Amino acid sequence: MFPEYRELITRLKTQHPRFQSLFEKHNALDHEIARLEGEDGHGYGQEVAKLKKEKLQTKDAMYQILLEVSSKS
């Protein structure tokens, strides 16, 4: 996720509480989606769709922080 911001992400995970919270939420959603989909990836349903939308919104919020912080540097 966002390889061009790898160093900034590493820094923000320890120095930016909001980013850290979003990062942890994104990872938790990713794991929950994988669990619900199962090994074959066929467990797609309403709950998975809802979680994927939430994960995307979380990723968008993280990206906005990355843009904001990188523009100040």
Residue pairs with C-beta under 8 A, 6 or more apart in sequence:
1 9
1 26
1 59
2 9
2 62
2 63
2 66
5 66
5 70
8 66
8 69
8 70
9 19
9 23
9 66
12 19
12 20
12 23
12 65
12 66
12 69
13 19
13 20
13 23
14 20
16 65
16 69
18 65
19 62
19 65
22 58
22 61
22 62
22 65
23 62
25 58
26 55
26 58
26 59
26 62
29 51
29 54
29 55
29 58
30 55
32 51
33 48
33 51
33 52
33 55
36 43
36 45
36 47
36 48
36 51
37 43
37 44
37 48
